[in-house]
Structures are given as C-alpha cells and as structure tokens.
Amino acid sequence: MSRLIHFEIHVDDMERAKTFYENVFGWTFQDWSDYAGMPYFGAVTGDEIEPGINGALMQRRGPAPTANQPLNGFACTMGVEDYDITEAKILQNGGTVAMPKYALPQMAWQGYYTDTEGNLFGIHQPDTNAR
C-alpha cells in the first residue's frame, strides 16, 4: 500500500506563502533551497508524535491555476480544532473561500479555500454533531 509521505505546495511569492501558512496553521519552515537548487522551504506541520505529514513550499515553475478550472494537483486537507477560528485566519491572511463550510453528517465540518498563491486546500474539524 502506498502512503502519502510528503506534499509540495507550488507558490509564486515564497515569503507571502510562508507568512500565510505560518499565521493560519502555525507551520514553521526550514530553508532547503540549496539542496533543491531553487527556492524550496520544508514545512513542519506539527509535532512528530502526532499523526500527519510534513511537506514543502516550492517555487512555482509554470502558470498558476486559474479560477474555476479543474484541480491540477492534489488538494491537501488540514485537520483543525476550531473551524470558524481557522476560517477567520484564512480570510484575514489573504485566503478566499472556494467551497463554504458544510457538514459531513455526524462526522465533521469541511470546506475548501484558496491560499495567497491560488492553490486549493481544505480544512476539516471532526464533530459527531455536524449536520
């Protein structure tokens, strides 16, 4: 069985993207640009003892996704403790709503957003009372 072990988010403006993900999700970054041969920052997304994966922000090498086009990559979803607080942070830091919050009945709250670079991502708050 193949397991997701790393992700890359393609960005136009590295500093803007780092600021977005730091402010919204509390991620930290390690500069791996020398190793990658281009602007490339490893993303530490949480404590190693918790489930989840780390990834990276990578300098985009082609055109950014345009509005309303089919997804041209992976949509990563981040687990959050409080959906509404996280959504407020997303919007305050330049993100936009792609698909508003909706209930996965008796399981969770889910929604999709675009980051400052035009990339789609989801947030997911477990809640057995979601309806």
N, CA, C and O atoms as CSV, one atom per row, in Angstrom:
chain,resi,resn,atom,element,x,y,z
A,1,MET,N,N,0.846,-1.181,0.000
A,1,MET,CA,C,0.000,0.000,0.000
A,1,MET,C,C,0.888,1.238,0.000
A,1,MET,O,O,1.820,1.326,0.799
A,2,SER,N,N,0.619,2.177,-0.866
A,2,SER,CA,C,1.376,3.423,-0.913
A,2,SER,C,C,0.725,4.434,0.011
A,2,SER,O,O,-0.499,4.553,0.059
A,3,ARG,N,N,1.553,5.159,0.745
A,3,ARG,CA,C,1.077,6.114,1.727
A,3,ARG,C,C,1.613,7.498,1.421
A,3,ARG,O,O,2.781,7.640,1.061
A,4,LEU,N,N,0.794,8.508,1.554
A,4,LEU,CA,C,1.241,9.876,1.362
A,4,LEU,C,C,2.279,10.207,2.425
A,4,LEU,O,O,2.004,10.096,3.620
A,5,ILE,N,N,3.482,10.616,1.989
A,5,ILE,CA,C,4.551,10.879,2.949
A,5,ILE,C,C,5.092,12.296,2.872
A,5,ILE,O,O,5.874,12.695,3.734
A,6,HIS,N,N,4.700,13.072,1.865
A,6,HIS,CA,C,5.236,14.414,1.683
A,6,HIS,C,C,4.322,15.149,0.716
A,6,HIS,O,O,3.723,14.533,-0.166
A,7,PHE,N,N,4.215,16.448,0.876
A,7,PHE,CA,C,3.454,17.237,-0.078
A,7,PHE,C,C,4.276,18.451,-0.470
A,7,PHE,O,O,5.172,18.873,0.261
A,8,GLU,N,N,3.962,19.009,-1.634
A,8,GLU,CA,C,4.584,20.245,-2.105
A,8,GLU,C,C,3.479,21.189,-2.557
A,8,GLU,O,O,2.588,20.808,-3.315
A,9,ILE,N,N,3.551,22.416,-2.083
A,9,ILE,CA,C,2.621,23.455,-2.485
A,9,ILE,C,C,3.400,24.419,-3.363
A,9,ILE,O,O,4.374,25.022,-2.913
A,10,HIS,N,N,2.982,24.566,-4.599
A,10,HIS,CA,C,3.673,25.441,-5.550
A,10,HIS,C,C,3.217,26.881,-5.324
A,10,HIS,O,O,2.019,27.155,-5.247
A,11,VAL,N,N,4.177,27.797,-5.219
A,11,VAL,CA,C,3.864,29.184,-4.874
A,11,VAL,C,C,4.568,30.155,-5.819
A,11,VAL,O,O,5.627,29.854,-6.368
A,12,ASP,N,N,3.958,31.322,-5.995
A,12,ASP,CA,C,4.574,32.396,-6.770
A,12,ASP,C,C,5.449,33.275,-5.884
A,12,ASP,O,O,6.556,33.641,-6.277
A,13,ASP,N,N,4.969,33.612,-4.703
A,13,ASP,CA,C,5.669,34.512,-3.792
A,13,ASP,C,C,5.953,33.747,-2.499
A,13,ASP,O,O,5.062,33.564,-1.670
A,14,MET,N,N,7.195,33.306,-2.336
A,14,MET,CA,C,7.566,32.435,-1.217
A,14,MET,C,C,7.306,33.090,0.135
A,14,MET,O,O,6.732,32.459,1.022
A,15,GLU,N,N,7.715,34.331,0.306
A,15,GLU,CA,C,7.539,34.984,1.609
A,15,GLU,C,C,6.061,35.166,1.944
A,15,GLU,O,O,5.649,34.969,3.087
A,16,ARG,N,N,5.278,35.538,0.956
A,16,ARG,CA,C,3.836,35.701,1.177
A,16,ARG,C,C,3.205,34.365,1.567
A,16,ARG,O,O,2.385,34.308,2.485
A,17,ALA,N,N,3.583,33.294,0.874
A,17,ALA,CA,C,3.031,31.971,1.171
A,17,ALA,C,C,3.470,31.485,2.556
A,17,ALA,O,O,2.661,30.947,3.312
A,18,LYS,N,N,4.751,31.674,2.886
A,18,LYS,CA,C,5.222,31.276,4.217
A,18,LYS,C,C,4.444,32.013,5.305
A,18,LYS,O,O,4.023,31.410,6.292
A,19,THR,N,N,4.257,33.313,5.119
A,19,THR,CA,C,3.508,34.108,6.102
A,19,THR,C,C,2.087,33.577,6.241
A,19,THR,O,O,1.577,33.455,7.355
A,20,PHE,N,N,1.448,33.262,5.126
A,20,PHE,CA,C,0.079,32.733,5.153
A,20,PHE,C,C,0.020,31.454,5.987
A,20,PHE,O,O,-0.785,31.368,6.915
A,21,TYR,N,N,0.852,30.464,5.679
A,21,TYR,CA,C,0.777,29.173,6.365
A,21,TYR,C,C,1.277,29.248,7.811
A,21,TYR,O,O,0.819,28.481,8.659
A,22,GLU,N,N,2.202,30.153,8.101
A,22,GLU,CA,C,2.619,30.375,9.492
A,22,GLU,C,C,1.471,30.957,10.300
A,22,GLU,O,O,1.169,30.472,11.391
A,23,ASN,N,N,0.830,31.990,9.775
A,23,ASN,CA,C,-0.227,32.684,10.511
A,23,ASN,C,C,-1.498,31.859,10.651
A,23,ASN,O,O,-2.160,31.915,11.687
A,24,VAL,N,N,-1.845,31.097,9.623
A,24,VAL,CA,C,-3.095,30.337,9.654
A,24,VAL,C,C,-2.946,29.025,10.416
A,24,VAL,O,O,-3.790,28.706,11.253
A,25,PHE,N,N,-1.891,28.259,10.144
A,25,PHE,CA,C,-1.767,26.916,10.709
A,25,PHE,C,C,-0.623,26.748,11.706
A,25,PHE,O,O,-0.484,25.684,12.309
A,26,GLY,N,N,0.200,27.784,11.886
A,26,GLY,CA,C,1.310,27.683,12.828
A,26,GLY,C,C,2.479,26.868,12.312
A,26,GLY,O,O,3.323,26.439,13.099
A,27,TRP,N,N,2.548,26.642,10.994
A,27,TRP,CA,C,3.656,25.877,10.431
A,27,TRP,C,C,4.958,26.654,10.563
A,27,TRP,O,O,4.958,27.885,10.584
A,28,THR,N,N,6.066,25.928,10.651
A,28,THR,CA,C,7.388,26.536,10.597
A,28,THR,C,C,8.088,26.008,9.349
A,28,THR,O,O,7.686,24.996,8.775
A,29,PHE,N,N,9.146,26.717,8.941
A,29,PHE,CA,C,9.799,26.374,7.677
A,29,PHE,C,C,11.305,26.277,7.834
A,29,PHE,O,O,11.916,26.997,8.625
A,30,GLN,N,N,11.891,25.368,7.060
A,30,GLN,CA,C,13.333,25.172,7.009
A,30,GLN,C,C,13.767,25.396,5.560
A,30,GLN,O,O,13.168,24.844,4.636
A,31,ASP,N,N,14.800,26.201,5.366
A,31,ASP,CA,C,15.264,26.519,4.020
A,31,ASP,C,C,16.063,25.356,3.450
A,31,ASP,O,O,17.167,25.066,3.910
A,32,TRP,N,N,15.505,24.699,2.457
A,32,TRP,CA,C,16.157,23.584,1.766
A,32,TRP,C,C,16.515,23.988,0.331
A,32,TRP,O,O,16.704,23.127,-0.529
A,33,SER,N,N,16.605,25.288,0.076
A,33,SER,CA,C,16.835,25.786,-1.279
A,33,SER,C,C,18.145,25.287,-1.864
A,33,SER,O,O,18.190,24.929,-3.041
A,34,ASP,N,N,19.214,25.253,-1.074
A,34,ASP,CA,C,20.498,24.772,-1.586
A,34,ASP,C,C,20.392,23.316,-2.028
A,34,ASP,O,O,20.952,22.932,-3.055
A,35,TYR,N,N,19.682,22.518,-1.260
A,35,TYR,CA,C,19.506,21.104,-1.589
A,35,TYR,C,C,18.679,20.949,-2.872
A,35,TYR,O,O,19.003,20.130,-3.732
A,36,ALA,N,N,17.605,21.747,-2.989
A,36,ALA,CA,C,16.691,21.601,-4.119
A,36,ALA,C,C,17.159,22.333,-5.367
A,36,ALA,O,O,16.698,22.027,-6.467
A,37,GLY,N,N,18.068,23.295,-5.219
A,37,GLY,CA,C,18.533,24.066,-6.365
A,37,GLY,C,C,17.558,25.126,-6.825
A,37,GLY,O,O,17.647,25.606,-7.956
A,38,MET,N,N,16.636,25.494,-5.969
A,38,MET,CA,C,15.652,26.535,-6.246
A,38,MET,C,C,15.003,26.901,-4.917
A,38,MET,O,O,15.212,26.200,-3.927
A,39,PRO,N,N,14.217,27.985,-4.863
A,39,PRO,CA,C,13.546,28.318,-3.618
A,39,PRO,C,C,12.627,27.163,-3.173
A,39,PRO,O,O,11.679,26.804,-3.872
A,40,TYR,N,N,12.926,26.601,-2.011
A,40,TYR,CA,C,12.232,25.405,-1.523
A,40,TYR,C,C,12.342,25.393,-0.006
A,40,TYR,O,O,13.442,25.317,0.541
A,41,PHE,N,N,11.196,25.468,0.677
A,41,PHE,CA,C,11.186,25.534,2.135
A,41,PHE,C,C,10.393,24.368,2.708
A,41,PHE,O,O,9.196,24.234,2.456
A,42,GLY,N,N,11.075,23.521,3.484
A,42,GLY,CA,C,10.416,22.417,4.158
A,42,GLY,C,C,9.412,22.943,5.164
A,42,GLY,O,O,9.717,23.858,5.929
A,43,ALA,N,N,8.213,22.370,5.169
A,43,ALA,CA,C,7.139,22.782,6.073
A,43,ALA,C,C,7.000,21.768,7.202
A,43,ALA,O,O,6.724,20.592,6.964
A,44,VAL,N,N,7.194,22.237,8.433
A,44,VAL,CA,C,6.970,21.407,9.613
A,44,VAL,C,C,5.551,21.721,10.083
A,44,VAL,O,O,5.266,22.831,10.532
A,45,THR,N,N,4.660,20.723,9.974
A,45,THR,CA,C,3.233,20.961,10.193
A,45,THR,C,C,2.741,20.580,11.583
A,45,THR,O,O,1.572,20.806,11.897
A,46,GLY,N,N,3.585,20.017,12.410
A,46,GLY,CA,C,3.160,19.648,13.757
A,46,GLY,C,C,4.205,18.806,14.455
A,46,GLY,O,O,5.291,18.563,13.930
A,47,ASP,N,N,3.856,18.371,15.636
A,47,ASP,CA,C,4.728,17.541,16.469
A,47,ASP,C,C,4.857,16.156,15.850
A,47,ASP,O,O,3.863,15.579,15.408
A,48,GLU,N,N,6.052,15.628,15.814
A,48,GLU,CA,C,6.311,14.328,15.184
A,48,GLU,C,C,5.546,13.177,15.846
A,48,GLU,O,O,5.356,12.133,15.221
A,49,ILE,N,N,5.102,13.345,17.100
A,49,ILE,CA,C,4.387,12.250,17.768
A,49,ILE,C,C,2.909,12.213,17.387
A,49,ILE,O,O,2.209,11.256,17.718
A,50,GLU,N,N,2.426,13.249,16.692
A,50,GLU,CA,C,1.039,13.291,16.250
A,50,GLU,C,C,0.933,12.777,14.823
A,50,GLU,O,O,1.895,12.866,14.061
A,51,PRO,N,N,-0.246,12.231,14.446
A,51,PRO,CA,C,-0.414,11.796,13.060
A,51,PRO,C,C,-0.321,12.982,12.110
A,51,PRO,O,O,-0.686,14.103,12.464
A,52,GLY,N,N,0.159,12.730,10.930
A,52,GLY,CA,C,0.249,13.780,9.921
A,52,GLY,C,C,1.552,13.696,9.172
A,52,GLY,O,O,2.391,12.839,9.451
A,53,ILE,N,N,1.718,14.590,8.217
A,53,ILE,CA,C,2.934,14.604,7.404
A,53,ILE,C,C,3.464,16.024,7.294
A,53,ILE,O,O,2.743,16.996,7.523
A,54,ASN,N,N,4.714,16.121,6.945
A,54,ASN,CA,C,5.343,17.394,6.629
A,54,ASN,C,C,5.457,17.504,5.117
A,54,ASN,O,O,5.285,16.518,4.400
A,55,GLY,N,N,5.746,18.697,4.642
A,55,GLY,CA,C,5.858,18.897,3.201
A,55,GLY,C,C,6.765,20.058,2.893
A,55,GLY,O,O,7.767,20.266,3.576
A,56,ALA,N,N,6.424,20.821,1.868
A,56,ALA,CA,C,7.278,21.933,1.468
A,56,ALA,C,C,6.501,22.942,0.635
A,56,ALA,O,O,5.474,22.631,0.032
A,57,LEU,N,N,7.031,24.169,0.626
A,57,LEU,CA,C,6.619,25.189,-0.320
A,57,LEU,C,C,7.689,25.215,-1.398
A,57,LEU,O,O,8.880,25.286,-1.093
A,58,MET,N,N,7.276,25.160,-2.652
A,58,MET,CA,C,8.186,25.067,-3.783
A,58,MET,C,C,7.891,26.201,-4.748
A,58,MET,O,O,6.727,26.512,-5.003
A,59,GLN,N,N,8.930,26.823,-5.286
A,59,GLN,CA,C,8.729,27.900,-6.262
A,59,GLN,C,C,7.992,27.358,-7.473
A,59,GLN,O,O,8.418,26.374,-8.077
A,60,ARG,N,N,6.890,27.996,-7.828
A,60,ARG,CA,C,6.106,27.562,-8.988
A,60,ARG,C,C,6.943,27.719,-10.252
A,60,ARG,O,O,7.656,28.710,-10.408
A,61,ARG,N,N,6.857,26.740,-11.157
A,61,ARG,CA,C,7.639,26.756,-12.390
A,61,ARG,C,C,6.770,26.835,-13.634
A,61,ARG,O,O,7.239,26.570,-14.741
A,62,GLY,N,N,5.529,27.193,-13.460
A,62,GLY,CA,C,4.615,27.335,-14.582
A,62,GLY,C,C,3.507,28.281,-14.182
A,62,GLY,O,O,3.580,28.903,-13.121
A,63,PRO,N,N,2.479,28.405,-15.009
A,63,PRO,CA,C,1.393,29.317,-14.678
A,63,PRO,C,C,0.606,28.838,-13.465
A,63,PRO,O,O,0.461,27.637,-13.239
A,64,ALA,N,N,0.104,29.788,-12.693
A,64,ALA,CA,C,-0.728,29.478,-11.534
A,64,ALA,C,C,-2.083,28.957,-12.003
A,64,ALA,O,O,-2.516,29.269,-13.112
A,65,PRO,N,N,-2.757,28.165,-11.169
A,65,PRO,CA,C,-4.111,27.739,-11.515
A,65,PRO,C,C,-5.013,28.962,-11.691
A,65,PRO,O,O,-4.849,29.969,-11.001
A,66,THR,N,N,-5.945,28.867,-12.600
A,66,THR,CA,C,-6.897,29.958,-12.788
A,66,THR,C,C,-8.206,29.613,-12.098
A,66,THR,O,O,-8.493,28.444,-11.840
A,67,ALA,N,N,-8.994,30.631,-11.804
A,67,ALA,CA,C,-10.270,30.427,-11.131
A,67,ALA,C,C,-11.167,29.503,-11.944
A,67,ALA,O,O,-11.218,29.591,-13.171
A,68,ASN,N,N,-11.857,28.636,-11.262
A,68,ASN,CA,C,-12.871,27.736,-11.834
A,68,ASN,C,C,-12.334,26.679,-12.788
A,68,ASN,O,O,-13.119,26.043,-13.492
A,69,GLN,N,N,-11.038,26.473,-12.833
A,69,GLN,CA,C,-10.515,25.382,-13.656
A,69,GLN,C,C,-10.513,24.106,-12.817
A,69,GLN,O,O,-10.523,24.172,-11.588
A,70,PRO,N,N,-10.502,22.952,-13.472
A,70,PRO,CA,C,-10.400,21.714,-12.714
A,70,PRO,C,C,-9.098,21.694,-11.928
A,70,PRO,O,O,-8.109,22.308,-12.328
A,71,LEU,N,N,-9.107,21.009,-10.848
A,71,LEU,CA,C,-7.927,20.873,-9.999
A,71,LEU,C,C,-6.783,20.297,-10.816
A,71,LEU,O,O,-6.960,19.312,-11.532
A,72,ASN,N,N,-5.609,20.910,-10.709
A,72,ASN,CA,C,-4.474,20.405,-11.478
A,72,ASN,C,C,-3.369,19.879,-10.563
A,72,ASN,O,O,-2.186,19.979,-10.891
A,73,GLY,N,N,-3.750,19.328,-9.432
A,73,GLY,CA,C,-2.798,18.762,-8.487
A,73,GLY,C,C,-3.562,18.153,-7.332
A,73,GLY,O,O,-4.747,17.845,-7.453
A,74,PHE,N,N,-2.887,17.981,-6.225
A,74,PHE,CA,C,-3.527,17.438,-5.037
A,74,PHE,C,C,-4.152,18.545,-4.216
A,74,PHE,O,O,-3.601,19.643,-4.137
A,75,ALA,N,N,-5.283,18.277,-3.607
A,75,ALA,CA,C,-5.862,19.187,-2.623
A,75,ALA,C,C,-5.584,18.587,-1.254
A,75,ALA,O,O,-6.169,17.569,-0.886
A,76,CYS,N,N,-4.706,19.206,-0.516
A,76,CYS,CA,C,-4.403,18.747,0.841
A,76,CYS,C,C,-5.453,19.298,1.793
A,76,CYS,O,O,-5.909,20.430,1.632
A,77,THR,N,N,-5.833,18.512,2.769
A,77,THR,CA,C,-6.784,18.946,3.789
A,77,THR,C,C,-6.102,18.898,5.138
A,77,THR,O,O,-5.471,17.905,5.499
A,78,MET,N,N,-6.239,20.003,5.889
A,78,MET,CA,C,-5.644,20.115,7.212
A,78,MET,C,C,-6.720,19.909,8.268
A,78,MET,O,O,-7.799,20.497,8.196
A,79,GLY,N,N,-6.412,19.061,9.254
A,79,GLY,CA,C,-7.286,18.905,10.404
A,79,GLY,C,C,-7.134,20.120,11.305
A,79,GLY,O,O,-6.017,20.569,11.559
A,80,VAL,N,N,-8.258,20.659,11.795
A,80,VAL,CA,C,-8.227,21.837,12.665
A,80,VAL,C,C,-9.081,21.581,13.897
A,80,VAL,O,O,-10.003,20.765,13.870
A,81,GLU,N,N,-8.766,22.284,14.972
A,81,GLU,CA,C,-9.534,22.146,16.208
A,81,GLU,C,C,-10.804,22.979,16.172
A,81,GLU,O,O,-11.834,22.550,16.690
A,82,ASP,N,N,-10.750,24.175,15.565
A,82,ASP,CA,C,-11.907,25.070,15.523
A,82,ASP,C,C,-12.049,25.623,14.108
A,82,ASP,O,O,-11.262,26.463,13.671
A,83,TYR,N,N,-13.057,25.142,13.408
A,83,TYR,CA,C,-13.253,25.515,12.008
A,83,TYR,C,C,-13.390,27.022,11.838
A,83,TYR,O,O,-12.719,27.624,11.001
A,84,ASP,N,N,-14.261,27.623,12.636
A,84,ASP,CA,C,-14.573,29.038,12.447
A,84,ASP,C,C,-13.383,29.944,12.723
A,84,ASP,O,O,-13.175,30.923,12.006
A,85,ILE,N,N,-12.606,29.636,13.741
A,85,ILE,CA,C,-11.403,30.425,14.024
A,85,ILE,C,C,-10.401,30.284,12.887
A,85,ILE,O,O,-9.779,31.263,12.476
A,86,THR,N,N,-10.246,29.064,12.379
A,86,THR,CA,C,-9.306,28.835,11.279
A,86,THR,C,C,-9.762,29.559,10.025
A,86,THR,O,O,-8.946,30.164,9.330
A,87,GLU,N,N,-11.058,29.506,9.726
A,87,GLU,CA,C,-11.562,30.221,8.557
A,87,GLU,C,C,-11.284,31.717,8.684
A,87,GLU,O,O,-10.877,32.357,7.714
A,88,ALA,N,N,-11.499,32.275,9.869
A,88,ALA,CA,C,-11.233,33.706,10.070
A,88,ALA,C,C,-9.763,34.016,9.795
A,88,ALA,O,O,-9.455,35.032,9.171
A,89,LYS,N,N,-8.858,33.159,10.249
A,89,LYS,CA,C,-7.426,33.368,9.999
A,89,LYS,C,C,-7.115,33.296,8.512
A,89,LYS,O,O,-6.326,34.086,7.995
A,90,ILE,N,N,-7.740,32.343,7.828
A,90,ILE,CA,C,-7.523,32.207,6.382
A,90,ILE,C,C,-7.900,33.504,5.686
A,90,ILE,O,O,-7.130,34.031,4.884
A,91,LEU,N,N,-9.074,34.013,5.991
A,91,LEU,CA,C,-9.574,35.216,5.328
A,91,LEU,C,C,-8.756,36.446,5.713
A,91,LEU,O,O,-8.505,37.305,4.868
A,92,GLN,N,N,-8.335,36.543,6.981
A,92,GLN,CA,C,-7.531,37.676,7.440
A,92,GLN,C,C,-6.154,37.701,6.797
A,92,GLN,O,O,-5.525,38.755,6.713
A,93,ASN,N,N,-5.684,36.541,6.343
A,93,ASN,CA,C,-4.343,36.452,5.784
A,93,ASN,C,C,-4.332,36.346,4.265
A,93,ASN,O,O,-3.328,35.939,3.679
A,94,GLY,N,N,-5.427,36.703,3.631
A,94,GLY,CA,C,-5.449,36.784,2.182
A,94,GLY,C,C,-6.027,35.589,1.458
A,94,GLY,O,O,-6.073,35.585,0.228
A,95,GLY,N,N,-6.474,34.567,2.186
A,95,GLY,CA,C,-7.114,33.429,1.550
A,95,GLY,C,C,-8.560,33.754,1.200
A,95,GLY,O,O,-9.121,34.736,1.685
A,96,THR,N,N,-9.154,32.924,0.355
A,96,THR,CA,C,-10.546,33.126,-0.034
A,96,THR,C,C,-11.306,31.804,0.038
A,96,THR,O,O,-10.706,30.730,-0.010
A,97,VAL,N,N,-12.621,31.891,0.151
A,97,VAL,CA,C,-13.477,30.706,0.215
A,97,VAL,C,C,-13.644,30.138,-1.194
A,97,VAL,O,O,-14.016,30.859,-2.120
A,98,ALA,N,N,-13.371,28.857,-1.348
A,98,ALA,CA,C,-13.613,28.171,-2.615
A,98,ALA,C,C,-14.907,27.365,-2.542
A,98,ALA,O,O,-15.672,27.329,-3.505
A,99,MET,N,N,-15.154,26.715,-1.396
A,99,MET,CA,C,-16.387,25.980,-1.137
A,99,MET,C,C,-16.691,26.164,0.336
A,99,MET,O,O,-15.917,25.716,1.182
A,100,PRO,N,N,-17.802,26.815,0.666
A,100,PRO,CA,C,-18.092,27.136,2.060
A,100,PRO,C,C,-18.217,25.899,2.956
A,100,PRO,O,O,-18.405,24.776,2.488
A,101,LYS,N,N,-18.106,26.149,4.234
A,101,LYS,CA,C,-18.244,25.129,5.277
A,101,LYS,C,C,-19.526,24.319,5.058
A,101,LYS,O,O,-20.598,24.873,4.813
A,102,TYR,N,N,-19.384,22.993,5.153
A,102,TYR,CA,C,-20.543,22.119,5.054
A,102,TYR,C,C,-20.348,20.945,5.997
A,102,TYR,O,O,-19.227,20.637,6.403
A,103,ALA,N,N,-21.443,20.298,6.339
A,103,ALA,CA,C,-21.394,19.173,7.270
A,103,ALA,C,C,-21.169,17.862,6.529
A,103,ALA,O,O,-21.805,17.586,5.513
A,104,LEU,N,N,-20.262,17.073,7.053
A,104,LEU,CA,C,-20.197,15.658,6.722
A,104,LEU,C,C,-20.977,15.031,7.878
A,104,LEU,O,O,-20.422,14.849,8.962
A,105,PRO,N,N,-22.259,14.694,7.665
A,105,PRO,CA,C,-23.159,14.379,8.776
A,105,PRO,C,C,-22.591,13.376,9.780
A,105,PRO,O,O,-22.111,12.298,9.432
A,106,GLN,N,N,-22.672,13.790,11.027
A,106,GLN,CA,C,-22.234,13.005,12.186
A,106,GLN,C,C,-20.748,12.671,12.142
A,106,GLN,O,O,-20.302,11.727,12.795
A,107,MET,N,N,-19.973,13.450,11.367
A,107,MET,CA,C,-18.547,13.182,11.259
A,107,MET,C,C,-17.706,14.435,11.445
A,107,MET,O,O,-16.820,14.460,12.299
A,108,ALA,N,N,-17.973,15.492,10.649
A,108,ALA,CA,C,-17.054,16.635,10.659
A,108,ALA,C,C,-17.637,17.812,9.898
A,108,ALA,O,O,-18.652,17.702,9.210
A,109,TRP,N,N,-16.957,18.946,10.048
A,109,TRP,CA,C,-17.182,20.126,9.216
A,109,TRP,C,C,-16.047,20.196,8.207
A,109,TRP,O,O,-14.889,19.965,8.555
A,110,GLN,N,N,-16.372,20.511,6.967
A,110,GLN,CA,C,-15.390,20.526,5.884
A,110,GLN,C,C,-15.628,21.765,5.041
A,110,GLN,O,O,-16.755,22.251,4.955
A,111,GLY,N,N,-14.583,22.276,4.422
A,111,GLY,CA,C,-14.687,23.376,3.481
A,111,GLY,C,C,-13.386,23.515,2.725
A,111,GLY,O,O,-12.373,22.929,3.108
A,112,TYR,N,N,-13.407,24.294,1.646
A,112,TYR,CA,C,-12.227,24.472,0.812
A,112,TYR,C,C,-11.954,25.951,0.596
A,112,TYR,O,O,-12.871,26.771,0.548
A,113,TYR,N,N,-10.679,26.271,0.468
A,113,TYR,CA,C,-10.206,27.650,0.370
A,113,TYR,C,C,-9.089,27.721,-0.653
A,113,TYR,O,O,-8.508,26.701,-1.023
A,114,THR,N,N,-8.788,28.933,-1.110
A,114,THR,CA,C,-7.589,29.144,-1.905
A,114,THR,C,C,-6.623,29.975,-1.068
A,114,THR,O,O,-7.029,30.881,-0.340
A,115,ASP,N,N,-5.346,29.652,-1.187
A,115,ASP,CA,C,-4.316,30.398,-0.463
A,115,ASP,C,C,-3.935,31.634,-1.270
A,115,ASP,O,O,-4.551,31.929,-2.294
A,116,THR,N,N,-2.932,32.344,-0.811
A,116,THR,CA,C,-2.494,33.566,-1.482
A,116,THR,C,C,-1.881,33.299,-2.844
A,116,THR,O,O,-1.658,34.235,-3.612
A,117,GLU,N,N,-1.605,32.042,-3.157
A,117,GLU,CA,C,-0.980,31.670,-4.425
A,117,GLU,C,C,-1.965,31.043,-5.398
A,117,GLU,O,O,-1.561,30.598,-6.472
A,118,GLY,N,N,-3.250,30.996,-5.050
A,118,GLY,CA,C,-4.263,30.412,-5.914
A,118,GLY,C,C,-4.420,28.919,-5.775
A,118,GLY,O,O,-5.116,28.291,-6.573
A,119,ASN,N,N,-3.772,28.325,-4.751
A,119,ASN,CA,C,-3.858,26.877,-4.539
A,119,ASN,C,C,-5.068,26.524,-3.681
A,119,ASN,O,O,-5.396,27.241,-2.736
A,120,LEU,N,N,-5.725,25.427,-4.010
A,120,LEU,CA,C,-6.878,24.931,-3.291
A,120,LEU,C,C,-6.424,24.048,-2.127
A,120,LEU,O,O,-5.520,23.228,-2.286
A,121,PHE,N,N,-7.051,24.215,-0.955
A,121,PHE,CA,C,-6.813,23.328,0.182
A,121,PHE,C,C,-8.087,23.236,1.005
A,121,PHE,O,O,-8.963,24.096,0.915
A,122,GLY,N,N,-8.178,22.191,1.804
A,122,GLY,CA,C,-9.346,22.005,2.651
A,122,GLY,C,C,-9.001,22.117,4.119
A,122,GLY,O,O,-7.846,21.959,4.516
A,123,ILE,N,N,-10.036,22.397,4.935
A,123,ILE,CA,C,-9.899,22.275,6.385
A,123,ILE,C,C,-11.021,21.374,6.878
A,123,ILE,O,O,-12.101,21.335,6.289
A,124,HIS,N,N,-10.760,20.647,7.967
A,124,HIS,CA,C,-11.633,19.582,8.432
A,124,HIS,C,C,-11.615,19.577,9.962
A,124,HIS,O,O,-10.567,19.387,10.579
A,125,GLN,N,N,-12.787,19.789,10.565
A,125,GLN,CA,C,-12.906,19.738,12.018
A,125,GLN,C,C,-13.820,18.574,12.386
A,125,GLN,O,O,-15.015,18.614,12.093
A,126,PRO,N,N,-13.273,17.529,13.029
A,126,PRO,CA,C,-14.128,16.435,13.471
A,126,PRO,C,C,-15.213,16.927,14.416
A,126,PRO,O,O,-14.940,17.723,15.315
A,127,ASP,N,N,-16.452,16.457,14.218
A,127,ASP,CA,C,-17.576,16.825,15.081
A,127,ASP,C,C,-18.717,15.851,14.799
A,127,ASP,O,O,-19.344,15.912,13.742
A,128,THR,N,N,-18.982,14.959,15.741
A,128,THR,CA,C,-20.051,13.984,15.554
A,128,THR,C,C,-21.433,14.633,15.542
A,128,THR,O,O,-22.410,13.984,15.167
A,129,ASN,N,N,-21.533,15.905,15.946
A,129,ASN,CA,C,-22.807,16.623,15.919
A,129,ASN,C,C,-23.019,17.406,14.621
A,129,ASN,O,O,-24.040,18.076,14.469
A,130,ALA,N,N,-22.082,17.333,13.699
A,130,ALA,CA,C,-22.219,18.082,12.432
A,130,ALA,C,C,-23.443,17.576,11.675
A,130,ALA,O,O,-23.640,16.370,11.522
A,131,ARG,N,N,-24.258,18.517,11.206
A,131,ARG,CA,C,-25.474,18.189,10.450
A,131,ARG,C,C,-25.714,19.233,9.392
A,131,ARG,O,O,-26.688,19.142,8.645
